[in-house]
Amino acid sequence: MMSGTLELFHRIVDAPSAQVRCYIVDFALEDRVRFRNVAFDEAEADWRRLGGHTTPALWDGTRLHQGAQAVMARLQAVVNLGRDDA
């Protein structure tokens, strides 16, 4: 993973995941967030290894934020501060 890149673990057909993907696009965060579809074995294995049980989930390099509300709160800190140390 590139330094400063967040990882979004998501499911294509999941409405909360879609909500978060739209948020990322709306706030032009695509260059900061790597999309990882848990329908793929490698992404699912990484998500599970990090303690994943709910999608969407956002890995910030330190913590896995799970659920749309938690993920968008973490992304809002990136938008507001322009950096990842929230």
N, CA, C and O atoms as a GROMACS GRO file, in nm:
protein
  344
    1MET      N    1   0.085  -0.119   0.000
    1MET     CA    2   0.000   0.000   0.000
    1MET      C    3   0.089   0.124   0.000
    1MET      O    4   0.189   0.129   0.071
    2MET      N    5   0.052   0.223  -0.079
    2MET     CA    6   0.125   0.349  -0.083
    2MET      C    7   0.106   0.423   0.049
    2MET      O    8   0.000   0.416   0.110
    3SER      N    9   0.210   0.492   0.092
    3SER     CA   10   0.202   0.571   0.214
    3SER      C   11   0.091   0.675   0.200
    3SER      O   12   0.081   0.742   0.097
    4GLY      N   13   0.010   0.688   0.303
    4GLY     CA   14  -0.098   0.786   0.301
    4GLY      C   15  -0.224   0.739   0.234
    4GLY      O   16  -0.323   0.812   0.228
    5THR      N   17  -0.224   0.616   0.183
    5THR     CA   18  -0.342   0.563   0.117
    5THR      C   19  -0.428   0.487   0.216
    5THR      O   20  -0.378   0.404   0.292
    6LEU      N   21  -0.556   0.517   0.216
    6LEU     CA   22  -0.652   0.445   0.297
    6LEU      C   23  -0.708   0.330   0.214
    6LEU      O   24  -0.707   0.337   0.092
    7GLU      N   25  -0.755   0.224   0.280
    7GLU     CA   26  -0.814   0.112   0.208
    7GLU      C   27  -0.961   0.097   0.248
    7GLU      O   28  -0.993   0.082   0.365
    8LEU      N   29  -1.048   0.101   0.148
    8LEU     CA   30  -1.190   0.082   0.170
    8LEU      C   31  -1.227  -0.061   0.132
    8LEU      O   32  -1.217  -0.099   0.015
    9PHE      N   33  -1.268  -0.140   0.230
    9PHE     CA   34  -1.319  -0.274   0.204
    9PHE      C   35  -1.470  -0.260   0.188
    9PHE      O   36  -1.538  -0.209   0.276
   10HIS      N   37  -1.521  -0.307   0.075
   10HIS     CA   38  -1.661  -0.283   0.041
   10HIS      C   39  -1.718  -0.399  -0.037
   10HIS      O   40  -1.647  -0.489  -0.080
   11ARG      N   41  -1.850  -0.395  -0.053
   11ARG     CA   42  -1.922  -0.489  -0.139
   11ARG      C   43  -2.000  -0.406  -0.240
   11ARG      O   44  -2.064  -0.307  -0.204
   12ILE      N   45  -1.993  -0.445  -0.366
   12ILE     CA   46  -2.059  -0.369  -0.473
   12ILE      C   47  -2.209  -0.355  -0.448
   12ILE      O   48  -2.263  -0.245  -0.464
   13VAL      N   49  -2.277  -0.462  -0.409
   13VAL     CA   50  -2.423  -0.460  -0.397
   13VAL      C   51  -2.473  -0.408  -0.263
   13VAL      O   52  -2.593  -0.403  -0.240
   14ASP      N   53  -2.383  -0.370  -0.174
   14ASP     CA   54  -2.417  -0.325  -0.040
   14ASP      C   55  -2.446  -0.174  -0.041
   14ASP      O   56  -2.360  -0.095  -0.077
   15ALA      N   57  -2.568  -0.136  -0.002
   15ALA     CA   58  -2.606   0.006  -0.006
   15ALA      C   59  -2.516   0.095   0.081
   15ALA      O   60  -2.476   0.202   0.034
   16PRO      N   61  -2.480   0.056   0.205
   16PRO     CA   62  -2.389   0.141   0.282
   16PRO      C   63  -2.252   0.156   0.214
   16PRO      O   64  -2.192   0.263   0.220
   17SER      N   65  -2.204   0.050   0.149
   17SER     CA   66  -2.077   0.060   0.076
   17SER      C   67  -2.090   0.160  -0.039
   17SER      O   68  -1.999   0.239  -0.064
   18ALA      N   69  -2.202   0.155  -0.110
   18ALA     CA   70  -2.226   0.249  -0.220
   18ALA      C   71  -2.229   0.393  -0.168
   18ALA      O   72  -2.176   0.484  -0.232
   19GLN      N   73  -2.291   0.412  -0.054
   19GLN     CA   74  -2.298   0.546   0.007
   19GLN      C   75  -2.156   0.599   0.033
   19GLN      O   76  -2.128   0.716   0.006
   20VAL      N   77  -2.070   0.515   0.086
   20VAL     CA   78  -1.933   0.557   0.114
   20VAL      C   79  -1.856   0.582  -0.014
   20VAL      O   80  -1.780   0.680  -0.023
   21ARG      N   81  -1.873   0.496  -0.114
   21ARG     CA   82  -1.804   0.520  -0.242
   21ARG      C   83  -1.846   0.654  -0.302
   21ARG      O   84  -1.762   0.727  -0.355
   22CYS      N   85  -1.973   0.687  -0.294
   22CYS     CA   86  -2.021   0.817  -0.344
   22CYS      C   87  -1.959   0.932  -0.266
   22CYS      O   88  -1.921   1.034  -0.324
   23TYR      N   89  -1.947   0.916  -0.136
   23TYR     CA   90  -1.885   1.018  -0.052
   23TYR      C   91  -1.740   1.042  -0.097
   23TYR      O   92  -1.695   1.156  -0.108
   24ILE      N   93  -1.669   0.933  -0.122
   24ILE     CA   94  -1.530   0.943  -0.166
   24ILE      C   95  -1.520   1.020  -0.298
   24ILE      O   96  -1.434   1.106  -0.313
   25VAL      N   97  -1.608   0.990  -0.391
   25VAL     CA   98  -1.608   1.059  -0.520
   25VAL      C   99  -1.650   1.205  -0.502
   25VAL      O  100  -1.587   1.295  -0.559
   26ASP      N  101  -1.754   1.230  -0.424
   26ASP     CA  102  -1.804   1.366  -0.403
   26ASP      C  103  -1.697   1.458  -0.344
   26ASP      O  104  -1.693   1.577  -0.376
   27PHE      N  105  -1.612   1.404  -0.258
   27PHE     CA  106  -1.509   1.485  -0.194
   27PHE      C  107  -1.371   1.466  -0.257
   27PHE      O  108  -1.269   1.504  -0.199
   28ALA      N  109  -1.369   1.407  -0.378
   28ALA     CA  110  -1.246   1.391  -0.457
   28ALA      C  111  -1.134   1.325  -0.378
   28ALA      O  112  -1.020   1.371  -0.378
   29LEU      N  113  -1.168   1.216  -0.312
   29LEU     CA  114  -1.070   1.142  -0.234
   29LEU      C  115  -1.020   1.016  -0.304
   29LEU      O  116  -0.952   0.933  -0.243
   30GLU      N  117  -1.053   1.000  -0.432
   30GLU     CA  118  -1.018   0.877  -0.503
   30GLU      C  119  -0.868   0.850  -0.503
   30GLU      O  120  -0.826   0.734  -0.505
   31ASP      N  121  -0.787   0.956  -0.502
   31ASP     CA  122  -0.642   0.936  -0.503
   31ASP      C  123  -0.588   0.899  -0.365
   31ASP      O  124  -0.471   0.863  -0.352
   32ARG      N  125  -0.672   0.908  -0.263
   32ARG     CA  126  -0.630   0.877  -0.126
   32ARG      C  127  -0.685   0.744  -0.076
   32ARG      O  128  -0.639   0.692   0.025
   33VAL      N  129  -0.783   0.687  -0.148
   33VAL     CA  130  -0.851   0.566  -0.100
   33VAL      C  131  -0.841   0.456  -0.204
   33VAL      O  132  -0.878   0.474  -0.320
   34ARG      N  133  -0.790   0.343  -0.162
   34ARG     CA  134  -0.783   0.224  -0.247
   34ARG      C  135  -0.908   0.141  -0.222
   34ARG      O  136  -0.937   0.103  -0.108
   35PHE      N  137  -0.983   0.112  -0.328
   35PHE     CA  138  -1.106   0.034  -0.317
   35PHE      C  139  -1.070  -0.114  -0.318
   35PHE      O  140  -0.999  -0.160  -0.408
   36ARG      N  141  -1.120  -0.189  -0.219
   36ARG     CA  142  -1.094  -0.333  -0.208
   36ARG      C  143  -1.228  -0.405  -0.196
   36ARG      O  144  -1.291  -0.401  -0.091
   37ASN      N  145  -1.271  -0.470  -0.302
   37ASN     CA  146  -1.398  -0.542  -0.304
   37ASN      C  147  -1.379  -0.677  -0.236
   37ASN      O  148  -1.301  -0.760  -0.283
   38VAL      N  149  -1.451  -0.699  -0.125
   38VAL     CA  150  -1.434  -0.823  -0.048
   38VAL      C  151  -1.492  -0.946  -0.119
   38VAL      O  152  -1.485  -1.056  -0.066
   39ALA      N  153  -1.549  -0.927  -0.238
   39ALA     CA  154  -1.590  -1.042  -0.319
   39ALA      C  155  -1.467  -1.115  -0.374
   39ALA      O  156  -1.477  -1.230  -0.416
   40PHE      N  157  -1.352  -1.048  -0.374
   40PHE     CA  158  -1.227  -1.109  -0.419
   40PHE      C  159  -1.154  -1.167  -0.300
   40PHE      O  160  -1.144  -1.104  -0.194
   41ASP      N  161  -1.102  -1.288  -0.316
   41ASP     CA  162  -1.040  -1.363  -0.205
   41ASP      C  163  -0.931  -1.284  -0.133
   41ASP      O  164  -0.928  -1.283  -0.010
   42GLU      N  165  -0.841  -1.220  -0.207
   42GLU     CA  166  -0.731  -1.147  -0.145
   42GLU      C  167  -0.782  -1.032  -0.058
   42GLU      O  168  -0.735  -1.013   0.054
   43ALA      N  169  -0.877  -0.957  -0.110
   43ALA     CA  170  -0.934  -0.845  -0.034
   43ALA      C  171  -1.007  -0.896   0.089
   43ALA      O  172  -0.994  -0.840   0.198
   44GLU      N  173  -1.086  -1.004   0.072
   44GLU     CA  174  -1.158  -1.058   0.188
   44GLU      C  175  -1.061  -1.109   0.294
   44GLU      O  176  -1.084  -1.087   0.413
   45ALA      N  177  -0.954  -1.175   0.253
   45ALA     CA  178  -0.856  -1.226   0.349
   45ALA      C  179  -0.789  -1.112   0.425
   45ALA      O  180  -0.771  -1.121   0.547
   46ASP      N  181  -0.754  -1.004   0.356
   46ASP     CA  182  -0.693  -0.888   0.423
   46ASP      C  183  -0.791  -0.824   0.520
   46ASP      O  184  -0.754  -0.789   0.632
   47TRP      N  185  -0.915  -0.809   0.477
   47TRP     CA  186  -1.020  -0.750   0.561
   47TRP      C  187  -1.041  -0.835   0.687
   47TRP      O  188  -1.048  -0.781   0.797
   48ARG      N  189  -1.051  -0.964   0.670
   48ARG     CA  190  -1.070  -1.055   0.786
   48ARG      C  191  -0.948  -1.051   0.878
   48ARG      O  192  -0.963  -1.052   1.001
   49ARG      N  193  -0.828  -1.048   0.820
   49ARG     CA  194  -0.705  -1.042   0.901
   49ARG      C  195  -0.702  -0.918   0.989
   49ARG      O  196  -0.648  -0.920   1.100
   50LEU      N  197  -0.760  -0.810   0.939
   50LEU     CA  198  -0.765  -0.685   1.015
   50LEU      C  199  -0.880  -0.682   1.117
   50LEU      O  200  -0.897  -0.583   1.188
   51GLY      N  201  -0.958  -0.790   1.123
   51GLY     CA  202  -1.071  -0.797   1.217
   51GLY      C  203  -1.203  -0.760   1.153
   51GLY      O  204  -1.300  -0.734   1.224
   52GLY      N  205  -1.209  -0.758   1.022
   52GLY     CA  206  -1.330  -0.717   0.951
   52GLY      C  207  -1.446  -0.812   0.971
   52GLY      O  208  -1.433  -0.934   0.964
   53HIS      N  209  -1.563  -0.750   0.995
   53HIS     CA  210  -1.688  -0.826   1.004
   53HIS      C  211  -1.804  -0.748   0.943
   53HIS      O  212  -1.911  -0.805   0.922
   54THR      N  213  -1.785  -0.620   0.915
   54THR     CA  214  -1.890  -0.535   0.860
   54THR      C  215  -1.834  -0.454   0.744
   54THR      O  216  -1.723  -0.401   0.752
   55THR      N  217  -1.912  -0.444   0.637
   55THR     CA  218  -1.874  -0.354   0.528
   55THR      C  219  -1.975  -0.240   0.524
   55THR      O  220  -2.091  -0.259   0.559
   56PRO      N  221  -1.930  -0.126   0.482
   56PRO     CA  222  -1.794  -0.092   0.445
   56PRO      C  223  -1.703  -0.084   0.568
   56PRO      O  224  -1.748  -0.068   0.681
   57ALA      N  225  -1.574  -0.096   0.541
   57ALA     CA  226  -1.473  -0.082   0.645
   57ALA      C  227  -1.354  -0.007   0.586
   57ALA      O  228  -1.318  -0.029   0.470
   58LEU      N  229  -1.294   0.080   0.664
   58LEU     CA  230  -1.183   0.162   0.618
   58LEU      C  231  -1.062   0.136   0.706
   58LEU      O  232  -1.065   0.158   0.827
   59TRP      N  233  -0.955   0.089   0.644
   59TRP     CA  234  -0.828   0.070   0.714
   59TRP      C  235  -0.743   0.196   0.694
   59TRP      O  236  -0.716   0.235   0.580
   60ASP      N  237  -0.702   0.258   0.804
   60ASP     CA  238  -0.622   0.382   0.793
   60ASP      C  239  -0.475   0.360   0.826
   60ASP      O  240  -0.400   0.455   0.846
   61GLY      N  241  -0.436   0.233   0.833
   61GLY     CA  242  -0.298   0.202   0.866
   61GLY      C  243  -0.278   0.170   1.012
   61GLY      O  244  -0.176   0.113   1.052
   62THR      N  245  -0.377   0.207   1.093
   62THR     CA  246  -0.372   0.183   1.237
   62THR      C  247  -0.496   0.112   1.286
   62THR      O  248  -0.488   0.021   1.369
   63ARG      N  249  -0.610   0.154   1.234
   63ARG     CA  250  -0.738   0.106   1.285
   63ARG      C  251  -0.832   0.074   1.169
   63ARG      O  252  -0.829   0.140   1.064
   64LEU      N  253  -0.918  -0.028   1.190
   64LEU     CA  254  -1.022  -0.060   1.093
   64LEU      C  255  -1.152   0.002   1.142
   64LEU      O  256  -1.206  -0.038   1.246
   65HIS      N  257  -1.203   0.098   1.068
   65HIS     CA  258  -1.329   0.164   1.099
   65HIS      C  259  -1.438   0.088   1.023
   65HIS      O  260  -1.429   0.075   0.901
   66GLN      N  261  -1.541   0.038   1.094
   66GLN     CA  262  -1.641  -0.047   1.031
   66GLN      C  263  -1.780   0.015   1.038
   66GLN      O  264  -1.819   0.073   1.139
   67GLY      N  265  -1.853   0.001   0.929
   67GLY     CA  266  -1.986   0.059   0.917
   67GLY      C  267  -1.978   0.194   0.849
   67GLY      O  268  -1.881   0.267   0.865
   68ALA      N  269  -2.082   0.227   0.773
   68ALA     CA  270  -2.081   0.350   0.693
   68ALA      C  271  -2.060   0.475   0.777
   68ALA      O  272  -1.984   0.564   0.739
   69GLN      N  273  -2.126   0.483   0.891
   69GLN     CA  274  -2.114   0.602   0.975
   69GLN      C  275  -1.970   0.621   1.024
   69GLN      O  276  -1.918   0.732   1.019
   70ALA      N  277  -1.908   0.515   1.071
   70ALA     CA  278  -1.770   0.524   1.121
   70ALA      C  279  -1.673   0.556   1.008
   70ALA      O  280  -1.580   0.635   1.026
   71VAL      N  281  -1.694   0.495   0.892
   71VAL     CA  282  -1.606   0.518   0.778
   71VAL      C  283  -1.617   0.664   0.732
   71VAL      O  284  -1.516   0.729   0.707
   72MET      N  285  -1.739   0.715   0.721
   72MET     CA  286  -1.755   0.854   0.675
   72MET      C  287  -1.704   0.953   0.778
   72MET      O  288  -1.654   1.059   0.742
   73ALA      N  289  -1.714   0.920   0.906
   73ALA     CA  290  -1.656   1.008   1.009
   73ALA      C  291  -1.505   1.015   0.993
   73ALA      O  292  -1.447   1.123   1.005
   74ARG      N  293  -1.442   0.903   0.966
   74ARG     CA  294  -1.296   0.902   0.946
   74ARG      C  295  -1.259   0.978   0.819
   74ARG      O  296  -1.162   1.054   0.818
   75LEU      N  297  -1.335   0.957   0.714
   75LEU     CA  298  -1.309   1.030   0.589
   75LEU      C  299  -1.333   1.179   0.605
   75LEU      O  300  -1.262   1.259   0.545
   76GLN      N  301  -1.430   1.217   0.686
   76GLN     CA  302  -1.457   1.360   0.711
   76GLN      C  303  -1.336   1.426   0.774
   76GLN      O  304  -1.306   1.541   0.744
   77ALA      N  305  -1.265   1.355   0.860
   77ALA     CA  306  -1.143   1.410   0.920
   77ALA      C  307  -1.039   1.436   0.812
   77ALA      O  308  -0.966   1.535   0.820
   78VAL      N  309  -1.029   1.350   0.713
   78VAL     CA  310  -0.936   1.370   0.603
   78VAL      C  311  -0.977   1.494   0.523
   78VAL      O  312  -0.893   1.576   0.487
   79VAL      N  313  -1.106   1.506   0.496
   79VAL     CA  314  -1.157   1.622   0.422
   79VAL      C  315  -1.132   1.751   0.500
   79VAL      O  316  -1.083   1.849   0.444
   80ASN      N  317  -1.166   1.752   0.628
   80ASN     CA  318  -1.154   1.873   0.710
   80ASN      C  319  -1.009   1.913   0.734
   80ASN      O  320  -0.974   2.031   0.728
   81LEU      N  321  -0.925   1.815   0.761
   81LEU     CA  322  -0.787   1.845   0.798
   81LEU      C  323  -0.691   1.840   0.680
   81LEU      O  324  -0.582   1.897   0.683
   82GLY      N  325  -0.734   1.769   0.576
   82GLY     CA  326  -0.645   1.755   0.461
   82GLY      C  327  -0.529   1.662   0.488
   82GLY      O  328  -0.431   1.660   0.414
   83ARG      N  329  -0.541   1.584   0.595
   83ARG     CA  330  -0.436   1.488   0.627
   83ARG      C  331  -0.497   1.370   0.699
   83ARG      O  332  -0.617   1.370   0.728
   84ASP      N  333  -0.418   1.268   0.728
   84ASP     CA  334  -0.469   1.142   0.781
   84ASP      C  335  -0.448   1.121   0.931
   84ASP      O  336  -0.475   1.012   0.980
   85ASP      N  337  -0.402   1.217   1.004
   85ASP     CA  338  -0.367   1.190   1.144
   85ASP      C  339  -0.479   1.222   1.242
   85ASP      O  340  -0.452   1.266   1.354
   86ALA      N  341  -0.602   1.202   1.201
   86ALA     CA  342  -0.717   1.229   1.290
   86ALA      C  343  -0.744   1.107   1.376
   86ALA      O  344  -0.836   1.108   1.458
   0.00000   0.00000   0.00000
